[in-house]
């Protein structure tokens, strides 16, 4: 039987037990219909998981006892950061969900010159909940970190400041819709041959793409312009394509080494 999964805050784990919040208790008992002695999986979102079961404490609070640690290998063999310009409407909900399922480590929402959405703090909280749920569904041990949105120009300025101490193993790609850029797949295959275990940053633009000025600024801080193919993709489709390519290339390398 497939066990239900629950992402919790690390501070809820104390002395071999999980201190359940009221909302989590309601979800497990009323929504999932779990009862005493039923087992489920607890994840701290940082790469650790445990088999757990309900216990009744002396003060009548329902808690969970951690029975044993669980080890699985569902994370990507590299760290991937997604820098994504916010699409219109609720499209970023899908971006967060799909990026989490595909193994991304961090999601940085940015507002480009063509961005129409300016989200509230409640939106960011919603996106983090979506990431938690997607990590549970896809049986990941890590939950992507979601930063508060900033302008793309401010993000690039931060990257410019980081050039003083560059990460030589980090590969940064800027997806652009038009032009004669190399395909992302070609760049990934070159990168995988040159570096042992790089981290990757992939930047996806909004509807209408990056402006020429944004492309120039990104290249100036080390981004390589890449193509995702001959077709013009929607802002919510491009991250799915790019992250699928990254996952396929690097997971295939791991499998080939095992063989």
Secondary structure as GFF3:
##gff-version 3
##sequence-region A 1 259
A	DSSP	beta_strand	5	7	.	.	.	ID=ss1
A	DSSP	three_ten_helix	10	12	.	.	.	ID=ss2
A	DSSP	beta_strand	13	14	.	.	.	ID=ss3
A	DSSP	beta_strand	17	18	.	.	.	ID=ss4
A	DSSP	alpha_helix	22	26	.	.	.	ID=ss5
A	DSSP	pi_helix	27	31	.	.	.	ID=ss6
A	DSSP	beta_strand	39	43	.	.	.	ID=ss7
A	DSSP	beta_strand	49	56	.	.	.	ID=ss8
A	DSSP	beta_strand	62	70	.	.	.	ID=ss9
A	DSSP	beta_strand	80	85	.	.	.	ID=ss10
A	DSSP	alpha_helix	91	101	.	.	.	ID=ss11
A	DSSP	beta_strand	106	111	.	.	.	ID=ss12
A	DSSP	alpha_helix	121	137	.	.	.	ID=ss13
A	DSSP	beta_strand	145	151	.	.	.	ID=ss14
A	DSSP	alpha_helix	152	162	.	.	.	ID=ss15
A	DSSP	three_ten_helix	163	165	.	.	.	ID=ss16
A	DSSP	beta_strand	170	175	.	.	.	ID=ss17
A	DSSP	alpha_helix	184	194	.	.	.	ID=ss18
A	DSSP	beta_strand	199	204	.	.	.	ID=ss19
A	DSSP	alpha_helix	212	220	.	.	.	ID=ss20
A	DSSP	beta_strand	224	226	.	.	.	ID=ss21
A	DSSP	alpha_helix	235	258	.	.	.	ID=ss22
###
